[in-house]
Amino acid sequence: MIEDKRLPQDKDRLFRARVRARLSQQQLADKAGISKSTVSRLENGRVAAEVETLHQVADALGLPVEDLMPLDPALARQAAS
């Protein structure tokens, strides 16, 4: 059985990082190699990011992946369940 590897992301931290980078959702998607709809769903908290996707987004923003994750460990556990 293949395990689904997803990481909790903090939608507000992701949104703020994108805005600070002065990127539109489409520009971030292009830099990260993902779709604009994926960026939108991540920012709206509708999906938890796959490990690879979160790393792609962090790399595109020039940030460590931890900067896109919840600060509160309890929130990280809640988002993962």
PDB file of N, CA, C and O in Angstrom:
ATOM      1  N   MET A   1       0.843  -1.184   0.000  1.00  0.00           N
ATOM      2  CA  MET A   1       0.000   0.000   0.000  1.00  0.00           C
ATOM      3  C   MET A   1       0.891   1.251   0.000  1.00  0.00           C
ATOM      4  O   MET A   1       1.834   1.344   0.785  1.00  0.00           O
ATOM      5  N   ILE A   2       0.591   2.193  -0.867  1.00  0.00           N
ATOM      6  CA  ILE A   2       1.347   3.444  -0.940  1.00  0.00           C
ATOM      7  C   ILE A   2       0.770   4.420   0.072  1.00  0.00           C
ATOM      8  O   ILE A   2      -0.434   4.674   0.114  1.00  0.00           O
ATOM      9  N   GLU A   3       1.669   4.957   0.883  1.00  0.00           N
ATOM     10  CA  GLU A   3       1.244   5.902   1.904  1.00  0.00           C
ATOM     11  C   GLU A   3       1.128   7.297   1.310  1.00  0.00           C
ATOM     12  O   GLU A   3       2.002   7.727   0.557  1.00  0.00           O
ATOM     13  N   ASP A   4       0.080   7.991   1.636  1.00  0.00           N
ATOM     14  CA  ASP A   4      -0.120   9.361   1.186  1.00  0.00           C
ATOM     15  C   ASP A   4       0.681  10.279   2.107  1.00  0.00           C
ATOM     16  O   ASP A   4       0.368  10.396   3.292  1.00  0.00           O
ATOM     17  N   LYS A   5       1.703  10.922   1.573  1.00  0.00           N
ATOM     18  CA  LYS A   5       2.554  11.798   2.373  1.00  0.00           C
ATOM     19  C   LYS A   5       2.135  13.240   2.151  1.00  0.00           C
ATOM     20  O   LYS A   5       2.409  13.827   1.104  1.00  0.00           O
ATOM     21  N   ARG A   6       1.478  13.796   3.135  1.00  0.00           N
ATOM     22  CA  ARG A   6       1.050  15.187   3.062  1.00  0.00           C
ATOM     23  C   ARG A   6       1.561  15.926   4.283  1.00  0.00           C
ATOM     24  O   ARG A   6       1.697  15.358   5.366  1.00  0.00           O
ATOM     25  N   LEU A   7       1.840  17.193   4.085  1.00  0.00           N
ATOM     26  CA  LEU A   7       2.304  18.047   5.164  1.00  0.00           C
ATOM     27  C   LEU A   7       1.282  19.136   5.418  1.00  0.00           C
ATOM     28  O   LEU A   7       0.686  19.662   4.478  1.00  0.00           O
ATOM     29  N   PRO A   8       1.075  19.474   6.667  1.00  0.00           N
ATOM     30  CA  PRO A   8       0.177  20.602   6.937  1.00  0.00           C
ATOM     31  C   PRO A   8       0.877  21.891   6.552  1.00  0.00           C
ATOM     32  O   PRO A   8       2.048  22.083   6.880  1.00  0.00           O
ATOM     33  N   GLN A   9       0.184  22.765   5.869  1.00  0.00           N
ATOM     34  CA  GLN A   9       0.734  24.067   5.561  1.00  0.00           C
ATOM     35  C   GLN A   9      -0.155  25.112   6.214  1.00  0.00           C
ATOM     36  O   GLN A   9      -1.345  24.887   6.433  1.00  0.00           O
ATOM     37  N   ASP A  10       0.426  26.225   6.512  1.00  0.00           N
ATOM     38  CA  ASP A  10      -0.327  27.333   7.096  1.00  0.00           C
ATOM     39  C   ASP A  10      -0.754  28.232   5.944  1.00  0.00           C
ATOM     40  O   ASP A  10       0.070  28.921   5.345  1.00  0.00           O
ATOM     41  N   LYS A  11      -2.042  28.220   5.641  1.00  0.00           N
ATOM     42  CA  LYS A  11      -2.528  28.953   4.471  1.00  0.00           C
ATOM     43  C   LYS A  11      -2.210  30.441   4.557  1.00  0.00           C
ATOM     44  O   LYS A  11      -1.917  31.069   3.539  1.00  0.00           O
ATOM     45  N   ASP A  12      -2.264  31.009   5.750  1.00  0.00           N
ATOM     46  CA  ASP A  12      -1.976  32.443   5.891  1.00  0.00           C
ATOM     47  C   ASP A  12      -0.492  32.731   5.667  1.00  0.00           C
ATOM     48  O   ASP A  12      -0.138  33.730   5.042  1.00  0.00           O
ATOM     49  N   ARG A  13       0.371  31.857   6.177  1.00  0.00           N
ATOM     50  CA  ARG A  13       1.814  32.049   5.974  1.00  0.00           C
ATOM     51  C   ARG A  13       2.162  31.899   4.497  1.00  0.00           C
ATOM     52  O   ARG A  13       3.012  32.625   3.982  1.00  0.00           O
ATOM     53  N   LEU A  14       1.518  30.971   3.824  1.00  0.00           N
ATOM     54  CA  LEU A  14       1.747  30.784   2.393  1.00  0.00           C
ATOM     55  C   LEU A  14       1.304  32.023   1.621  1.00  0.00           C
ATOM     56  O   LEU A  14       2.040  32.526   0.773  1.00  0.00           O
ATOM     57  N   PHE A  15       0.120  32.507   1.911  1.00  0.00           N
ATOM     58  CA  PHE A  15      -0.393  33.692   1.230  1.00  0.00           C
ATOM     59  C   PHE A  15       0.535  34.888   1.455  1.00  0.00           C
ATOM     60  O   PHE A  15       0.896  35.586   0.508  1.00  0.00           O
ATOM     61  N   ARG A  16       0.920  35.119   2.715  1.00  0.00           N
ATOM     62  CA  ARG A  16       1.795  36.267   3.023  1.00  0.00           C
ATOM     63  C   ARG A  16       3.146  36.140   2.330  1.00  0.00           C
ATOM     64  O   ARG A  16       3.691  37.132   1.845  1.00  0.00           O
ATOM     65  N   ALA A  17       3.684  34.940   2.280  1.00  0.00           N
ATOM     66  CA  ALA A  17       4.977  34.736   1.615  1.00  0.00           C
ATOM     67  C   ALA A  17       4.868  35.032   0.126  1.00  0.00           C
ATOM     68  O   ALA A  17       5.771  35.633  -0.456  1.00  0.00           O
ATOM     69  N   ARG A  18       3.775  34.616  -0.490  1.00  0.00           N
ATOM     70  CA  ARG A  18       3.583  34.890  -1.920  1.00  0.00           C
ATOM     71  C   ARG A  18       3.453  36.386  -2.173  1.00  0.00           C
ATOM     72  O   ARG A  18       4.045  36.916  -3.114  1.00  0.00           O
ATOM     73  N   VAL A  19       2.684  37.058  -1.338  1.00  0.00           N
ATOM     74  CA  VAL A  19       2.488  38.502  -1.502  1.00  0.00           C
ATOM     75  C   VAL A  19       3.806  39.245  -1.280  1.00  0.00           C
ATOM     76  O   VAL A  19       4.140  40.166  -2.026  1.00  0.00           O
ATOM     77  N   ARG A  20       4.558  38.836  -0.241  1.00  0.00           N
ATOM     78  CA  ARG A  20       5.870  39.466   0.018  1.00  0.00           C
ATOM     79  C   ARG A  20       6.810  39.292  -1.171  1.00  0.00           C
ATOM     80  O   ARG A  20       7.621  40.169  -1.469  1.00  0.00           O
ATOM     81  N   ALA A  21       6.693  38.157  -1.841  1.00  0.00           N
ATOM     82  CA  ALA A  21       7.530  37.894  -3.014  1.00  0.00           C
ATOM     83  C   ALA A  21       7.008  38.629  -4.255  1.00  0.00           C
ATOM     84  O   ALA A  21       7.622  38.589  -5.321  1.00  0.00           O
ATOM     85  N   ARG A  22       5.873  39.292  -4.093  1.00  0.00           N
ATOM     86  CA  ARG A  22       5.239  40.049  -5.189  1.00  0.00           C
ATOM     87  C   ARG A  22       4.944  39.154  -6.398  1.00  0.00           C
ATOM     88  O   ARG A  22       5.212  39.500  -7.549  1.00  0.00           O
ATOM     89  N   LEU A  23       4.382  37.991  -6.075  1.00  0.00           N
ATOM     90  CA  LEU A  23       4.013  37.043  -7.114  1.00  0.00           C
ATOM     91  C   LEU A  23       2.510  36.841  -7.132  1.00  0.00           C
ATOM     92  O   LEU A  23       1.866  36.801  -6.084  1.00  0.00           O
ATOM     93  N   SER A  24       1.961  36.715  -8.313  1.00  0.00           N
ATOM     94  CA  SER A  24       0.555  36.323  -8.428  1.00  0.00           C
ATOM     95  C   SER A  24       0.489  34.814  -8.206  1.00  0.00           C
ATOM     96  O   SER A  24       1.517  34.137  -8.182  1.00  0.00           O
ATOM     97  N   GLN A  25      -0.705  34.302  -8.045  1.00  0.00           N
ATOM     98  CA  GLN A  25      -0.845  32.853  -7.906  1.00  0.00           C
ATOM     99  C   GLN A  25      -0.304  32.156  -9.145  1.00  0.00           C
ATOM    100  O   GLN A  25       0.345  31.116  -9.036  1.00  0.00           O
ATOM    101  N   GLN A  26      -0.563  32.716 -10.318  1.00  0.00           N
ATOM    102  CA  GLN A  26      -0.080  32.100 -11.559  1.00  0.00           C
ATOM    103  C   GLN A  26       1.442  32.122 -11.629  1.00  0.00           C
ATOM    104  O   GLN A  26       2.056  31.142 -12.050  1.00  0.00           O
ATOM    105  N   GLN A  27       2.053  33.225 -11.220  1.00  0.00           N
ATOM    106  CA  GLN A  27       3.514  33.312 -11.247  1.00  0.00           C
ATOM    107  C   GLN A  27       4.141  32.305 -10.293  1.00  0.00           C
ATOM    108  O   GLN A  27       5.127  31.652 -10.636  1.00  0.00           O
ATOM    109  N   LEU A  28       3.575  32.177  -9.098  1.00  0.00           N
ATOM    110  CA  LEU A  28       4.089  31.192  -8.152  1.00  0.00           C
ATOM    111  C   LEU A  28       3.905  29.788  -8.711  1.00  0.00           C
ATOM    112  O   LEU A  28       4.809  28.957  -8.624  1.00  0.00           O
ATOM    113  N   ALA A  29       2.755  29.526  -9.276  1.00  0.00           N
ATOM    114  CA  ALA A  29       2.501  28.207  -9.867  1.00  0.00           C
ATOM    115  C   ALA A  29       3.525  27.890 -10.951  1.00  0.00           C
ATOM    116  O   ALA A  29       4.059  26.781 -11.003  1.00  0.00           O
ATOM    117  N   ASP A  30       3.795  28.857 -11.808  1.00  0.00           N
ATOM    118  CA  ASP A  30       4.767  28.648 -12.883  1.00  0.00           C
ATOM    119  C   ASP A  30       6.162  28.369 -12.322  1.00  0.00           C
ATOM    120  O   ASP A  30       6.855  27.468 -12.794  1.00  0.00           O
ATOM    121  N   LYS A  31       6.571  29.142 -11.316  1.00  0.00           N
ATOM    122  CA  LYS A  31       7.891  28.946 -10.712  1.00  0.00           C
ATOM    123  C   LYS A  31       8.001  27.608  -9.995  1.00  0.00           C
ATOM    124  O   LYS A  31       9.062  26.985  -9.989  1.00  0.00           O
ATOM    125  N   ALA A  32       6.901  27.169  -9.390  1.00  0.00           N
ATOM    126  CA  ALA A  32       6.909  25.923  -8.616  1.00  0.00           C
ATOM    127  C   ALA A  32       6.617  24.693  -9.478  1.00  0.00           C
ATOM    128  O   ALA A  32       6.813  23.563  -9.032  1.00  0.00           O
ATOM    129  N   GLY A  33       6.154  24.908 -10.698  1.00  0.00           N
ATOM    130  CA  GLY A  33       5.822  23.782 -11.563  1.00  0.00           C
ATOM    131  C   GLY A  33       4.537  23.076 -11.166  1.00  0.00           C
ATOM    132  O   GLY A  33       4.402  21.864 -11.334  1.00  0.00           O
ATOM    133  N   ILE A  34       3.591  23.854 -10.635  1.00  0.00           N
ATOM    134  CA  ILE A  34       2.288  23.310 -10.246  1.00  0.00           C
ATOM    135  C   ILE A  34       1.206  24.158 -10.895  1.00  0.00           C
ATOM    136  O   ILE A  34       1.511  25.166 -11.533  1.00  0.00           O
ATOM    137  N   SER A  35      -0.032  23.770 -10.744  1.00  0.00           N
ATOM    138  CA  SER A  35      -1.117  24.533 -11.354  1.00  0.00           C
ATOM    139  C   SER A  35      -1.538  25.699 -10.458  1.00  0.00           C
ATOM    140  O   SER A  35      -1.342  25.676  -9.243  1.00  0.00           O
ATOM    141  N   LYS A  36      -2.116  26.706 -11.084  1.00  0.00           N
ATOM    142  CA  LYS A  36      -2.647  27.846 -10.333  1.00  0.00           C
ATOM    143  C   LYS A  36      -3.737  27.390  -9.381  1.00  0.00           C
ATOM    144  O   LYS A  36      -3.853  27.913  -8.273  1.00  0.00           O
ATOM    145  N   SER A  37      -4.536  26.420  -9.801  1.00  0.00           N
ATOM    146  CA  SER A  37      -5.608  25.937  -8.921  1.00  0.00           C
ATOM    147  C   SER A  37      -5.037  25.268  -7.675  1.00  0.00           C
ATOM    148  O   SER A  37      -5.652  25.333  -6.611  1.00  0.00           O
ATOM    149  N   THR A  38      -3.883  24.629  -7.784  1.00  0.00           N
ATOM    150  CA  THR A  38      -3.253  24.037  -6.603  1.00  0.00           C
ATOM    151  C   THR A  38      -2.825  25.130  -5.636  1.00  0.00           C
ATOM    152  O   THR A  38      -3.039  25.011  -4.429  1.00  0.00           O
ATOM    153  N   VAL A  39      -2.218  26.199  -6.157  1.00  0.00           N
ATOM    154  CA  VAL A  39      -1.832  27.324  -5.297  1.00  0.00           C
ATOM    155  C   VAL A  39      -3.064  27.876  -4.597  1.00  0.00           C
ATOM    156  O   VAL A  39      -3.035  28.126  -3.391  1.00  0.00           O
ATOM    157  N   SER A  40      -4.133  28.065  -5.334  1.00  0.00           N
ATOM    158  CA  SER A  40      -5.370  28.591  -4.762  1.00  0.00           C
ATOM    159  C   SER A  40      -5.909  27.679  -3.666  1.00  0.00           C
ATOM    160  O   SER A  40      -6.280  28.150  -2.591  1.00  0.00           O
ATOM    161  N   ARG A  41      -5.953  26.376  -3.932  1.00  0.00           N
ATOM    162  CA  ARG A  41      -6.468  25.428  -2.929  1.00  0.00           C
ATOM    163  C   ARG A  41      -5.588  25.408  -1.678  1.00  0.00           C
ATOM    164  O   ARG A  41      -6.105  25.301  -0.566  1.00  0.00           O
ATOM    165  N   LEU A  42      -4.276  25.508  -1.843  1.00  0.00           N
ATOM    166  CA  LEU A  42      -3.376  25.545  -0.692  1.00  0.00           C
ATOM    167  C   LEU A  42      -3.609  26.806   0.132  1.00  0.00           C
ATOM    168  O   LEU A  42      -3.662  26.750   1.360  1.00  0.00           O
ATOM    169  N   GLU A  43      -3.749  27.943  -0.547  1.00  0.00           N
ATOM    170  CA  GLU A  43      -3.957  29.209   0.162  1.00  0.00           C
ATOM    171  C   GLU A  43      -5.316  29.282   0.836  1.00  0.00           C
ATOM    172  O   GLU A  43      -5.481  29.986   1.832  1.00  0.00           O
ATOM    173  N   ASN A  44      -6.278  28.565   0.305  1.00  0.00           N
ATOM    174  CA  ASN A  44      -7.615  28.563   0.911  1.00  0.00           C
ATOM    175  C   ASN A  44      -7.783  27.454   1.941  1.00  0.00           C
ATOM    176  O   ASN A  44      -8.840  27.329   2.559  1.00  0.00           O
ATOM    177  N   GLY A  45      -6.748  26.656   2.123  1.00  0.00           N
ATOM    178  CA  GLY A  45      -6.799  25.584   3.118  1.00  0.00           C
ATOM    179  C   GLY A  45      -7.698  24.431   2.730  1.00  0.00           C
ATOM    180  O   GLY A  45      -8.122  23.666   3.596  1.00  0.00           O
ATOM    181  N   ARG A  46      -8.002  24.288   1.445  1.00  0.00           N
ATOM    182  CA  ARG A  46      -8.893  23.218   1.009  1.00  0.00           C
ATOM    183  C   ARG A  46      -8.194  21.875   0.888  1.00  0.00           C
ATOM    184  O   ARG A  46      -8.843  20.829   0.879  1.00  0.00           O
ATOM    185  N   VAL A  47      -6.861  21.903   0.796  1.00  0.00           N
ATOM    186  CA  VAL A  47      -6.095  20.659   0.701  1.00  0.00           C
ATOM    187  C   VAL A  47      -4.835  20.780   1.545  1.00  0.00           C
ATOM    188  O   VAL A  47      -4.325  21.877   1.773  1.00  0.00           O
ATOM    189  N   ALA A  48      -4.350  19.647   1.997  1.00  0.00           N
ATOM    190  CA  ALA A  48      -3.023  19.592   2.621  1.00  0.00           C
ATOM    191  C   ALA A  48      -2.039  19.276   1.504  1.00  0.00           C
ATOM    192  O   ALA A  48      -2.318  18.446   0.638  1.00  0.00           O
ATOM    193  N   ALA A  49      -0.907  19.930   1.525  1.00  0.00           N
ATOM    194  CA  ALA A  49       0.061  19.786   0.443  1.00  0.00           C
ATOM    195  C   ALA A  49       0.781  18.448   0.508  1.00  0.00           C
ATOM    196  O   ALA A  49       1.128  17.966   1.586  1.00  0.00           O
ATOM    197  N   GLU A  50       0.999  17.860  -0.653  1.00  0.00           N
ATOM    198  CA  GLU A  50       1.884  16.713  -0.731  1.00  0.00           C
ATOM    199  C   GLU A  50       3.285  17.226  -0.402  1.00  0.00           C
ATOM    200  O   GLU A  50       3.602  18.390  -0.648  1.00  0.00           O
ATOM    201  N   VAL A  51       4.107  16.362   0.146  1.00  0.00           N
ATOM    202  CA  VAL A  51       5.460  16.747   0.560  1.00  0.00           C
ATOM    203  C   VAL A  51       6.197  17.417  -0.595  1.00  0.00           C
ATOM    204  O   VAL A  51       6.759  18.499  -0.426  1.00  0.00           O
ATOM    205  N   GLU A  52       6.199  16.796  -1.742  1.00  0.00           N
ATOM    206  CA  GLU A  52       6.912  17.340  -2.897  1.00  0.00           C
ATOM    207  C   GLU A  52       6.367  18.712  -3.299  1.00  0.00           C
ATOM    208  O   GLU A  52       7.132  19.621  -3.621  1.00  0.00           O
ATOM    209  N   THR A  53       5.057  18.854  -3.278  1.00  0.00           N
ATOM    210  CA  THR A  53       4.440  20.129  -3.669  1.00  0.00           C
ATOM    211  C   THR A  53       4.845  21.238  -2.720  1.00  0.00           C
ATOM    212  O   THR A  53       5.186  22.335  -3.163  1.00  0.00           O
ATOM    213  N   LEU A  54       4.813  20.975  -1.423  1.00  0.00           N
ATOM    214  CA  LEU A  54       5.181  22.012  -0.461  1.00  0.00           C
ATOM    215  C   LEU A  54       6.647  22.405  -0.625  1.00  0.00           C
ATOM    216  O   LEU A  54       6.999  23.576  -0.486  1.00  0.00           O
ATOM    217  N   HIS A  55       7.494  21.432  -0.917  1.00  0.00           N
ATOM    218  CA  HIS A  55       8.903  21.740  -1.166  1.00  0.00           C
ATOM    219  C   HIS A  55       9.066  22.569  -2.446  1.00  0.00           C
ATOM    220  O   HIS A  55       9.885  23.488  -2.484  1.00  0.00           O
ATOM    221  N   GLN A  56       8.304  22.256  -3.478  1.00  0.00           N
ATOM    222  CA  GLN A  56       8.367  23.021  -4.723  1.00  0.00           C
ATOM    223  C   GLN A  56       7.955  24.475  -4.481  1.00  0.00           C
ATOM    224  O   GLN A  56       8.595  25.398  -4.987  1.00  0.00           O
ATOM    225  N   VAL A  57       6.894  24.674  -3.713  1.00  0.00           N
ATOM    226  CA  VAL A  57       6.408  26.026  -3.413  1.00  0.00           C
ATOM    227  C   VAL A  57       7.440  26.782  -2.582  1.00  0.00           C
ATOM    228  O   VAL A  57       7.743  27.942  -2.861  1.00  0.00           O
ATOM    229  N   ALA A  58       7.973  26.122  -1.567  1.00  0.00           N
ATOM    230  CA  ALA A  58       8.980  26.772  -0.723  1.00  0.00           C
ATOM    231  C   ALA A  58      10.205  27.155  -1.552  1.00  0.00           C
ATOM    232  O   ALA A  58      10.724  28.262  -1.412  1.00  0.00           O
ATOM    233  N   ASP A  59      10.664  26.262  -2.402  1.00  0.00           N
ATOM    234  CA  ASP A  59      11.815  26.557  -3.256  1.00  0.00           C
ATOM    235  C   ASP A  59      11.523  27.734  -4.179  1.00  0.00           C
ATOM    236  O   ASP A  59      12.369  28.608  -4.367  1.00  0.00           O
ATOM    237  N   ALA A  60      10.324  27.753  -4.753  1.00  0.00           N
ATOM    238  CA  ALA A  60       9.952  28.847  -5.651  1.00  0.00           C
ATOM    239  C   ALA A  60       9.930  30.192  -4.927  1.00  0.00           C
ATOM    240  O   ALA A  60      10.199  31.234  -5.525  1.00  0.00           O
ATOM    241  N   LEU A  61       9.606  30.160  -3.633  1.00  0.00           N
ATOM    242  CA  LEU A  61       9.575  31.381  -2.831  1.00  0.00           C
ATOM    243  C   LEU A  61      10.928  31.696  -2.190  1.00  0.00           C
ATOM    244  O   LEU A  61      11.102  32.755  -1.587  1.00  0.00           O
ATOM    245  N   GLY A  62      11.882  30.775  -2.322  1.00  0.00           N
ATOM    246  CA  GLY A  62      13.191  30.969  -1.716  1.00  0.00           C
ATOM    247  C   GLY A  62      13.165  30.864  -0.203  1.00  0.00           C
ATOM    248  O   GLY A  62      13.918  31.548   0.489  1.00  0.00           O
ATOM    249  N   LEU A  63      12.291  30.000   0.311  1.00  0.00           N
ATOM    250  CA  LEU A  63      12.112  29.836   1.752  1.00  0.00           C
ATOM    251  C   LEU A  63      12.323  28.388   2.158  1.00  0.00           C
ATOM    252  O   LEU A  63      12.150  27.480   1.345  1.00  0.00           O
ATOM    253  N   PRO A  64      12.698  28.167   3.420  1.00  0.00           N
ATOM    254  CA  PRO A  64      12.680  26.788   3.910  1.00  0.00           C
ATOM    255  C   PRO A  64      11.230  26.341   4.067  1.00  0.00           C
ATOM    256  O   PRO A  64      10.355  27.151   4.373  1.00  0.00           O
ATOM    257  N   VAL A  65      10.982  25.076   3.861  1.00  0.00           N
ATOM    258  CA  VAL A  65       9.617  24.555   3.922  1.00  0.00           C
ATOM    259  C   VAL A  65       8.965  24.837   5.277  1.00  0.00           C
ATOM    260  O   VAL A  65       7.748  25.003   5.356  1.00  0.00           O
ATOM    261  N   GLU A  66       9.757  24.892   6.327  1.00  0.00           N
ATOM    262  CA  GLU A  66       9.221  25.156   7.664  1.00  0.00           C
ATOM    263  C   GLU A  66       8.518  26.509   7.742  1.00  0.00           C
ATOM    264  O   GLU A  66       7.620  26.695   8.563  1.00  0.00           O
ATOM    265  N   ASP A  67       8.923  27.454   6.890  1.00  0.00           N
ATOM    266  CA  ASP A  67       8.293  28.780   6.903  1.00  0.00           C
ATOM    267  C   ASP A  67       6.856  28.754   6.390  1.00  0.00           C
ATOM    268  O   ASP A  67       6.127  29.734   6.544  1.00  0.00           O
ATOM    269  N   LEU A  68       6.447  27.656   5.790  1.00  0.00           N
ATOM    270  CA  LEU A  68       5.088  27.549   5.267  1.00  0.00           C
ATOM    271  C   LEU A  68       4.206  26.652   6.127  1.00  0.00           C
ATOM    272  O   LEU A  68       3.032  26.441   5.822  1.00  0.00           O
ATOM    273  N   MET A  69       4.780  26.131   7.195  1.00  0.00           N
ATOM    274  CA  MET A  69       4.050  25.220   8.071  1.00  0.00           C
ATOM    275  C   MET A  69       3.553  25.963   9.307  1.00  0.00           C
ATOM    276  O   MET A  69       4.077  27.024   9.646  1.00  0.00           O
ATOM    277  N   PRO A  70       2.549  25.411   9.980  1.00  0.00           N
ATOM    278  CA  PRO A  70       2.019  26.059  11.181  1.00  0.00           C
ATOM    279  C   PRO A  70       3.096  26.226  12.253  1.00  0.00           C
ATOM    280  O   PRO A  70       3.957  25.363  12.423  1.00  0.00           O
ATOM    281  N   LEU A  71       3.035  27.336  12.965  1.00  0.00           N
ATOM    282  CA  LEU A  71       3.968  27.591  14.060  1.00  0.00           C
ATOM    283  C   LEU A  71       3.638  26.739  15.275  1.00  0.00           C
ATOM    284  O   LEU A  71       4.536  26.311  16.001  1.00  0.00           O
ATOM    285  N   ASP A  72       2.364  26.496  15.495  1.00  0.00           N
ATOM    286  CA  ASP A  72       1.890  25.752  16.660  1.00  0.00           C
ATOM    287  C   ASP A  72       1.834  24.261  16.331  1.00  0.00           C
ATOM    288  O   ASP A  72       1.074  23.862  15.450  1.00  0.00           O
ATOM    289  N   PRO A  73       2.619  23.431  17.019  1.00  0.00           N
ATOM    290  CA  PRO A  73       2.604  21.992  16.736  1.00  0.00           C
ATOM    291  C   PRO A  73       1.209  21.369  16.837  1.00  0.00           C
ATOM    292  O   PRO A  73       0.905  20.421  16.114  1.00  0.00           O
ATOM    293  N   ALA A  74       0.367  21.887  17.718  1.00  0.00           N
ATOM    294  CA  ALA A  74      -0.994  21.350  17.847  1.00  0.00           C
ATOM    295  C   ALA A  74      -1.775  21.598  16.559  1.00  0.00           C
ATOM    296  O   ALA A  74      -2.560  20.750  16.132  1.00  0.00           O
ATOM    297  N   LEU A  75      -1.561  22.755  15.944  1.00  0.00           N
ATOM    298  CA  LEU A  75      -2.240  23.038  14.678  1.00  0.00           C
ATOM    299  C   LEU A  75      -1.732  22.119  13.578  1.00  0.00           C
ATOM    300  O   LEU A  75      -2.507  21.681  12.728  1.00  0.00           O
ATOM    301  N   ALA A  76      -0.453  21.830  13.588  1.00  0.00           N
ATOM    302  CA  ALA A  76       0.128  20.922  12.590  1.00  0.00           C
ATOM    303  C   ALA A  76      -0.516  19.547  12.718  1.00  0.00           C
ATOM    304  O   ALA A  76      -0.880  18.939  11.712  1.00  0.00           O
ATOM    305  N   ARG A  77      -0.661  19.048  13.949  1.00  0.00           N
ATOM    306  CA  ARG A  77      -1.282  17.733  14.152  1.00  0.00           C
ATOM    307  C   ARG A  77      -2.741  17.755  13.712  1.00  0.00           C
ATOM    308  O   ARG A  77      -3.223  16.803  13.098  1.00  0.00           O
ATOM    309  N   GLN A  78      -3.441  18.838  14.025  1.00  0.00           N
ATOM    310  CA  GLN A  78      -4.859  18.949  13.671  1.00  0.00           C
ATOM    311  C   GLN A  78      -5.014  18.989  12.156  1.00  0.00           C
ATOM    312  O   GLN A  78      -5.909  18.339  11.616  1.00  0.00           O
ATOM    313  N   ALA A  79      -4.168  19.731  11.461  1.00  0.00           N
ATOM    314  CA  ALA A  79      -4.262  19.838  10.014  1.00  0.00           C
ATOM    315  C   ALA A  79      -3.940  18.513   9.332  1.00  0.00           C
ATOM    316  O   ALA A  79      -4.470  18.219   8.261  1.00  0.00           O
ATOM    317  N   ALA A  80      -3.082  17.719   9.945  1.00  0.00           N
ATOM    318  CA  ALA A  80      -2.674  16.451   9.354  1.00  0.00           C
ATOM    319  C   ALA A  80      -3.741  15.375   9.532  1.00  0.00           C
ATOM    320  O   ALA A  80      -3.736  14.388   8.798  1.00  0.00           O
ATOM    321  N   SER A  81      -4.646  15.538  10.478  1.00  0.00           N
ATOM    322  CA  SER A  81      -5.643  14.483  10.721  1.00  0.00           C
ATOM    323  C   SER A  81      -6.910  14.686   9.919  1.00  0.00           C
ATOM    324  O   SER A  81      -7.838  13.883  10.017  1.00  0.00           O
TER     325      SER A  81
END
